[in-house]
């Protein structure tokens, strides 16, 4: 009989635990705004980083093609020159 009565009512300890749990999940508007701004800044920086990587890859490709043709043409020109 004592068990039924004890579980039926909310003990002060249980109320305290619920109150502490609710406080953990509450966030102020400034904290939410700061979190949102941080996430947006991170998203924008990833866009800039991706754009920079694409441009760097294109420049690297162009430089590789230029170096390939430069080396091929320079060796052909050196073979055409006679040492006579």
N, CA, C and O atoms as CSV, one atom per row, in Angstrom:
chain,resi,resn,atom,element,x,y,z
A,1,UNK,N,N,0.815,-1.182,0.000
A,1,UNK,CA,C,0.000,0.000,0.000
A,1,UNK,C,C,0.868,1.258,0.000
A,1,UNK,O,O,0.511,2.253,-0.631
A,2,UNK,N,N,1.974,1.225,0.683
A,2,UNK,CA,C,2.860,2.379,0.732
A,2,UNK,C,C,3.460,2.685,-0.625
A,2,UNK,O,O,3.688,3.847,-0.962
A,3,UNK,N,N,3.716,1.652,-1.401
A,3,UNK,CA,C,4.306,1.864,-2.726
A,3,UNK,C,C,3.352,2.591,-3.660
A,3,UNK,O,O,3.762,3.502,-4.380
A,4,UNK,N,N,2.109,2.206,-3.656
A,4,UNK,CA,C,1.122,2.859,-4.515
A,4,UNK,C,C,1.004,4.339,-4.199
A,4,UNK,O,O,0.954,5.170,-5.106
A,5,UNK,N,N,0.960,4.660,-2.959
A,5,UNK,CA,C,0.811,6.050,-2.553
A,5,UNK,C,C,2.053,6.869,-2.925
A,5,UNK,O,O,1.939,8.027,-3.328
A,6,UNK,N,N,3.223,6.271,-2.791
A,6,UNK,CA,C,4.469,6.992,-3.067
A,6,UNK,C,C,4.630,7.262,-4.558
A,6,UNK,O,O,5.112,8.331,-4.932
A,7,UNK,N,N,4.240,6.324,-5.420
A,7,UNK,CA,C,4.395,6.522,-6.856
A,7,UNK,C,C,3.319,7.410,-7.443
A,7,UNK,O,O,3.524,8.007,-8.500
A,8,UNK,N,N,2.181,7.510,-6.785
A,8,UNK,CA,C,1.077,8.311,-7.308
A,8,UNK,C,C,1.366,9.804,-7.190
A,8,UNK,O,O,0.969,10.581,-8.059
A,9,UNK,N,N,2.030,10.201,-6.158
A,9,UNK,CA,C,2.304,11.630,-5.983
A,9,UNK,C,C,3.677,11.951,-6.549
A,9,UNK,O,O,4.568,11.103,-6.580
A,10,UNK,N,N,3.829,13.172,-6.987
A,10,UNK,CA,C,5.134,13.621,-7.475
A,10,UNK,C,C,6.004,13.982,-6.280
A,10,UNK,O,O,5.651,14.832,-5.462
A,11,UNK,N,N,7.135,13.323,-6.202
A,11,UNK,CA,C,8.063,13.622,-5.123
A,11,UNK,C,C,8.788,14.925,-5.441
A,11,UNK,O,O,8.969,15.255,-6.613
A,12,UNK,N,N,9.197,15.650,-4.447
A,12,UNK,CA,C,9.930,16.889,-4.690
A,12,UNK,C,C,11.224,16.652,-5.464
A,12,UNK,O,O,11.654,17.506,-6.240
A,13,UNK,N,N,11.842,15.492,-5.252
A,13,UNK,CA,C,13.071,15.182,-5.964
A,13,UNK,C,C,12.790,15.040,-7.458
A,13,UNK,O,O,13.559,15.536,-8.281
A,14,UNK,N,N,11.696,14.369,-7.817
A,14,UNK,CA,C,11.331,14.210,-9.225
A,14,UNK,C,C,10.995,15.555,-9.860
A,14,UNK,O,O,11.377,15.816,-11.001
A,15,UNK,N,N,10.289,16.399,-9.136
A,15,UNK,CA,C,9.975,17.724,-9.659
A,15,UNK,C,C,11.250,18.529,-9.889
A,15,UNK,O,O,11.375,19.229,-10.894
A,16,UNK,N,N,12.187,18.430,-8.963
A,16,UNK,CA,C,13.448,19.133,-9.091
A,16,UNK,C,C,14.219,18.634,-10.313
A,16,UNK,O,O,14.774,19.431,-11.070
A,17,UNK,N,N,14.252,17.335,-10.498
A,17,UNK,CA,C,14.953,16.767,-11.654
A,17,UNK,C,C,14.327,17.220,-12.970
A,17,UNK,O,O,15.042,17.533,-13.922
A,18,UNK,N,N,13.001,17.256,-13.029
A,18,UNK,CA,C,12.322,17.733,-14.243
A,18,UNK,C,C,12.647,19.198,-14.506
A,18,UNK,O,O,12.873,19.601,-15.647
A,19,UNK,N,N,12.668,19.983,-13.443
A,19,UNK,CA,C,12.958,21.402,-13.592
A,19,UNK,C,C,14.386,21.612,-14.095
A,19,UNK,O,O,14.615,22.465,-14.952
A,20,UNK,N,N,15.334,20.861,-13.584
A,20,UNK,CA,C,16.724,20.954,-14.036
A,20,UNK,C,C,16.817,20.525,-15.495
A,20,UNK,O,O,17.520,21.159,-16.282
A,21,UNK,N,N,16.115,19.455,-15.865
A,21,UNK,CA,C,16.124,18.985,-17.251
A,21,UNK,C,C,15.569,20.011,-18.213
A,21,UNK,O,O,16.098,20.176,-19.313
A,22,UNK,N,N,14.516,20.703,-17.821
A,22,UNK,CA,C,13.933,21.730,-18.678
A,22,UNK,C,C,14.897,22.905,-18.851
A,22,UNK,O,O,14.970,23.491,-19.931
A,23,UNK,N,N,15.618,23.242,-17.819
A,23,UNK,CA,C,16.553,24.354,-17.910
A,23,UNK,C,C,17.700,24.043,-18.849
A,23,UNK,O,O,18.231,24.948,-19.493
A,24,UNK,N,N,18.092,22.783,-18.940
A,24,UNK,CA,C,19.172,22.403,-19.846
A,24,UNK,C,C,18.782,22.620,-21.297
A,24,UNK,O,O,19.637,22.957,-22.116
A,25,UNK,N,N,17.523,22.435,-21.633
A,25,UNK,CA,C,17.093,22.552,-23.019
A,25,UNK,C,C,16.719,23.974,-23.414
A,25,UNK,O,O,16.635,24.287,-24.602
A,26,UNK,N,N,16.496,24.823,-22.443
A,26,UNK,CA,C,16.141,26.207,-22.746
A,26,UNK,C,C,17.372,26.955,-23.233
A,26,UNK,O,O,18.458,26.823,-22.668
A,27,UNK,N,N,17.191,27.731,-24.275
A,27,UNK,CA,C,18.274,28.581,-24.773
A,27,UNK,C,C,17.708,29.973,-25.010
A,27,UNK,O,O,16.560,30.140,-25.420
A,28,UNK,N,N,18.522,30.934,-24.749
A,28,UNK,CA,C,18.075,32.303,-24.946
A,28,UNK,C,C,18.098,32.645,-26.433
A,28,UNK,O,O,18.713,31.943,-27.236
A,29,UNK,N,N,17.431,33.715,-26.777
A,29,UNK,CA,C,17.389,34.137,-28.180
A,29,UNK,C,C,18.771,34.520,-28.681
A,29,UNK,O,O,19.107,34.270,-29.839
A,30,UNK,N,N,19.570,35.124,-27.818
A,30,UNK,CA,C,20.913,35.519,-28.257
A,30,UNK,C,C,21.776,34.292,-28.540
A,30,UNK,O,O,22.577,34.302,-29.475
A,31,UNK,N,N,21.618,33.234,-27.739
A,31,UNK,CA,C,22.390,32.010,-27.983
A,31,UNK,C,C,21.946,31.345,-29.285
A,31,UNK,O,O,22.775,30.858,-30.053
A,32,UNK,N,N,20.645,31.327,-29.529
A,32,UNK,CA,C,20.136,30.751,-30.783
A,32,UNK,C,C,20.601,31.569,-31.983
A,32,UNK,O,O,20.959,31.008,-33.018
A,33,UNK,N,N,20.595,32.893,-31.844
A,33,UNK,CA,C,21.035,33.760,-32.939
A,33,UNK,C,C,22.521,33.562,-33.218
A,33,UNK,O,O,22.938,33.522,-34.375
A,34,UNK,N,N,23.313,33.441,-32.167
A,34,UNK,CA,C,24.748,33.223,-32.337
A,34,UNK,C,C,25.018,31.885,-33.020
A,34,UNK,O,O,25.893,31.785,-33.880
A,35,UNK,N,N,24.269,30.870,-32.638
A,35,UNK,CA,C,24.425,29.557,-33.260
A,35,UNK,C,C,24.045,29.611,-34.736
A,35,UNK,O,O,24.734,29.030,-35.574
A,36,UNK,N,N,22.962,30.299,-35.055
A,36,UNK,CA,C,22.526,30.419,-36.444
A,36,UNK,C,C,23.545,31.193,-37.281
A,36,UNK,O,O,23.849,30.801,-38.408
A,37,UNK,N,N,24.069,32.285,-36.736
A,37,UNK,CA,C,25.068,33.072,-37.456
A,37,UNK,C,C,26.348,32.274,-37.672
A,37,UNK,O,O,26.980,32.377,-38.723
A,38,UNK,N,N,26.723,31.483,-36.682
A,38,UNK,CA,C,27.916,30.641,-36.820
A,38,UNK,C,C,27.719,29.607,-37.920
A,38,UNK,O,O,28.631,29.359,-38.709
A,39,UNK,N,N,26.532,29.002,-37.977
A,39,UNK,CA,C,26.249,28.008,-39.008
A,39,UNK,C,C,26.232,28.653,-40.394
A,39,UNK,O,O,26.742,28.068,-41.350
A,40,UNK,N,N,25.657,29.839,-40.516
A,40,UNK,CA,C,25.633,30.528,-41.805
A,40,UNK,C,C,27.035,30.928,-42.244
A,40,UNK,O,O,27.368,30.826,-43.425
A,41,UNK,N,N,27.852,31.378,-41.315
A,41,UNK,CA,C,29.227,31.761,-41.649
A,41,UNK,C,C,30.014,30.537,-42.105
A,41,UNK,O,O,30.815,30.614,-43.036
A,42,UNK,N,N,29.781,29.428,-41.452
A,42,UNK,CA,C,30.466,28.198,-41.843
A,42,UNK,C,C,30.014,27.755,-43.235
A,42,UNK,O,O,30.825,27.288,-44.035
A,43,UNK,N,N,28.724,27.903,-43.522
A,43,UNK,CA,C,28.210,27.519,-44.838
A,43,UNK,C,C,28.786,28.435,-45.917
A,43,UNK,O,O,29.189,27.964,-46.980
A,44,UNK,N,N,28.825,29.733,-45.651
A,44,UNK,CA,C,29.371,30.686,-46.624
A,44,UNK,C,C,30.857,30.457,-46.853
A,44,UNK,O,O,31.333,30.577,-47.982
A,45,UNK,N,N,31.584,30.133,-45.812
A,45,UNK,CA,C,33.017,29.902,-45.980
A,45,UNK,C,C,33.260,28.640,-46.794
A,45,UNK,O,O,34.234,28.567,-47.543
A,46,UNK,N,N,32.391,27.648,-46.658
A,46,UNK,CA,C,32.569,26.432,-47.454
A,46,UNK,C,C,32.301,26.719,-48.928
A,46,UNK,O,O,32.929,26.112,-49.796
A,47,UNK,N,N,31.385,27.627,-49.223
A,47,UNK,CA,C,31.109,28.000,-50.611
A,47,UNK,C,C,32.326,28.708,-51.199
A,47,UNK,O,O,32.725,28.424,-52.329
A,48,UNK,N,N,32.915,29.623,-50.441
A,48,UNK,CA,C,34.096,30.333,-50.912
A,48,UNK,C,C,35.271,29.373,-51.090
A,48,UNK,O,O,36.031,29.477,-52.054
A,49,UNK,N,N,35.410,28.445,-50.157
A,49,UNK,CA,C,36.498,27.472,-50.255
A,49,UNK,C,C,36.315,26.585,-51.486
A,49,UNK,O,O,37.282,26.285,-52.187
A,50,UNK,N,N,35.078,26.167,-51.748
A,50,UNK,CA,C,34.813,25.337,-52.922
A,50,UNK,C,C,35.103,26.103,-54.208
A,50,UNK,O,O,35.681,25.547,-55.141
A,51,UNK,N,N,34.709,27.364,-54.265
A,51,UNK,CA,C,34.976,28.175,-55.452
A,51,UNK,C,C,36.477,28.351,-55.650
A,51,UNK,O,O,36.968,28.266,-56.776
A,52,UNK,N,N,37.200,28.592,-54.580
A,52,UNK,CA,C,38.649,28.729,-54.674
A,52,UNK,C,C,39.291,27.432,-55.169
A,52,UNK,O,O,40.208,27.473,-55.989
A,53,UNK,N,N,38.824,26.293,-54.684
A,53,UNK,CA,C,39.383,25.011,-55.124
A,53,UNK,C,C,39.125,24.755,-56.603
A,53,UNK,O,O,39.985,24.214,-57.298
A,54,UNK,N,N,37.960,25.134,-57.084
A,54,UNK,CA,C,37.644,24.957,-58.507
A,54,UNK,C,C,38.558,25.835,-59.356
A,54,UNK,O,O,39.106,25.375,-60.358
A,55,UNK,N,N,38.721,27.082,-58.965
A,55,UNK,CA,C,39.595,27.991,-59.718
A,55,UNK,C,C,41.039,27.493,-59.680
A,55,UNK,O,O,41.738,27.537,-60.692
A,56,UNK,N,N,41.483,27.024,-58.523
A,56,UNK,CA,C,42.844,26.506,-58.403
A,56,UNK,C,C,43.044,25.266,-59.274
A,56,UNK,O,O,44.107,25.098,-59.872
A,57,UNK,N,N,42.040,24.401,-59.352
A,57,UNK,CA,C,42.139,23.206,-60.194
A,57,UNK,C,C,42.226,23.585,-61.674
A,57,UNK,O,O,42.989,22.975,-62.424
A,58,UNK,N,N,41.455,24.579,-62.096
A,58,UNK,CA,C,41.493,25.015,-63.501
A,58,UNK,C,C,42.857,25.624,-63.827
A,58,UNK,O,O,43.426,25.341,-64.882
A,59,UNK,N,N,43.379,26.451,-62.934
A,59,UNK,CA,C,44.691,27.064,-63.153
A,59,UNK,C,C,45.768,25.984,-63.208
A,59,UNK,O,O,46.654,26.044,-64.060
A,60,UNK,N,N,45.709,25.016,-62.331
A,60,UNK,CA,C,46.679,23.919,-62.327
A,60,UNK,C,C,46.611,23.118,-63.623
A,60,UNK,O,O,47.646,22.736,-64.170
A,61,UNK,N,N,45.411,22.864,-64.112
A,61,UNK,CA,C,45.245,22.134,-65.365
A,61,UNK,C,C,45.848,22.916,-66.535
A,61,UNK,O,O,46.553,22.349,-67.370
A,62,UNK,N,N,45.566,24.215,-66.588
A,62,UNK,CA,C,46.099,25.052,-67.667
A,62,UNK,C,C,47.630,25.090,-67.604
A,62,UNK,O,O,48.299,25.023,-68.636
A,63,UNK,N,N,48.174,25.196,-66.401
A,63,UNK,CA,C,49.627,25.200,-66.258
A,63,UNK,C,C,50.244,23.870,-66.688
A,63,UNK,O,O,51.316,23.860,-67.292
A,64,UNK,N,N,49.598,22.772,-66.393
A,64,UNK,CA,C,50.094,21.455,-66.817
A,64,UNK,C,C,50.075,21.333,-68.342
A,64,UNK,O,O,51.028,20.830,-68.938
A,65,UNK,N,N,49.007,21.788,-68.964
A,65,UNK,CA,C,48.923,21.746,-70.427
A,65,UNK,C,C,50.006,22.647,-71.027
A,65,UNK,O,O,50.659,22.266,-71.999
A,66,UNK,N,N,50.198,23.831,-70.457
A,66,UNK,CA,C,51.222,24.760,-70.940
A,66,UNK,C,C,52.610,24.139,-70.801
A,66,UNK,O,O,53.420,24.217,-71.725
A,67,UNK,N,N,52.887,23.526,-69.659
A,67,UNK,CA,C,54.196,22.902,-69.441
A,67,UNK,C,C,54.414,21.745,-70.407
A,67,UNK,O,O,55.521,21.569,-70.916
A,68,UNK,N,N,53.386,20.960,-70.665
A,68,UNK,CA,C,53.494,19.843,-71.609
A,68,UNK,C,C,53.868,20.344,-73.001
A,68,UNK,O,O,54.803,19.830,-73.616
A,69,UNK,N,N,53.146,21.338,-73.497
A,69,UNK,CA,C,53.446,21.871,-74.830
A,69,UNK,C,C,54.798,22.592,-74.854
A,69,UNK,O,O,55.529,22.492,-75.840
A,70,UNK,N,N,55.134,23.305,-73.799
A,70,UNK,CA,C,56.406,24.005,-73.738
A,70,UNK,C,C,57.568,23.014,-73.810
A,70,UNK,O,O,58.527,23.241,-74.547
A,71,UNK,N,N,57.493,21.936,-73.062
A,71,UNK,CA,C,58.568,20.949,-73.071
A,71,UNK,C,C,58.649,20.225,-74.412
A,71,UNK,O,O,59.746,19.969,-74.908
A,72,UNK,N,N,57.521,19.898,-74.996
A,72,UNK,CA,C,57.528,19.218,-76.302
A,72,UNK,C,C,58.079,20.132,-77.400
A,72,UNK,O,O,58.882,19.691,-78.222
A,73,UNK,N,N,57.664,21.375,-77.422
A,73,UNK,CA,C,58.137,22.285,-78.471
A,73,UNK,C,C,59.597,22.671,-78.266
A,73,UNK,O,O,60.328,22.830,-79.244
A,74,UNK,N,N,60.030,22.821,-77.046
A,74,UNK,CA,C,61.414,23.228,-76.807
A,74,UNK,C,C,62.377,22.110,-77.181
A,74,UNK,O,O,63.475,22.402,-77.656
A,75,UNK,N,N,62.023,20.860,-76.992
A,75,UNK,CA,C,62.914,19.764,-77.389
A,75,UNK,C,C,62.945,19.617,-78.899
A,75,UNK,O,O,63.983,19.272,-79.465
A,76,UNK,N,N,61.826,19.873,-79.559
A,76,UNK,CA,C,61.797,19.798,-81.012
A,76,UNK,C,C,62.627,20.921,-81.626
A,76,UNK,O,O,63.306,20.692,-82.627
A,77,UNK,N,N,62.595,22.114,-81.066
A,77,UNK,CA,C,63.372,23.233,-81.580
A,77,UNK,C,C,64.863,22.983,-81.404
A,77,UNK,O,O,65.658,23.338,-82.274
A,78,UNK,N,N,65.242,22.386,-80.305
A,78,UNK,CA,C,66.656,22.101,-80.059
A,78,UNK,C,C,67.188,21.046,-81.025
A,78,UNK,O,O,68.368,21.081,-81.371
A,79,UNK,N,N,66.360,20.121,-81.463
A,79,UNK,CA,C,66.785,19.098,-82.411
A,79,UNK,C,C,66.954,19.687,-83.813
A,79,UNK,O,O,67.773,19.204,-84.596
A,80,UNK,N,N,66.184,20.726,-84.127
A,80,UNK,CA,C,66.264,21.309,-85.459
A,80,UNK,C,C,67.529,22.155,-85.642
A,80,UNK,O,O,67.985,22.331,-86.772
A,81,UNK,N,N,68.079,22.659,-84.599
A,81,UNK,CA,C,69.265,23.515,-84.694
A,81,UNK,C,C,70.494,22.635,-84.957
A,81,UNK,O,O,70.759,21.680,-84.226
A,82,UNK,N,N,71.228,22.977,-86.008
A,82,UNK,CA,C,72.451,22.226,-86.346
A,82,UNK,C,C,73.634,22.895,-85.689
A,82,UNK,O,O,73.671,24.120,-85.570
A,83,UNK,N,N,74.588,22.116,-85.268
A,83,UNK,CA,C,75.753,22.652,-84.601
A,83,UNK,C,C,76.879,23.002,-85.588
A,83,UNK,O,O,77.971,23.363,-85.151
A,84,UNK,N,N,76.646,22.906,-86.899
A,84,UNK,CA,C,77.673,23.159,-87.921
A,84,UNK,C,C,78.097,24.579,-87.978
A,84,UNK,O,O,78.952,24.936,-88.788
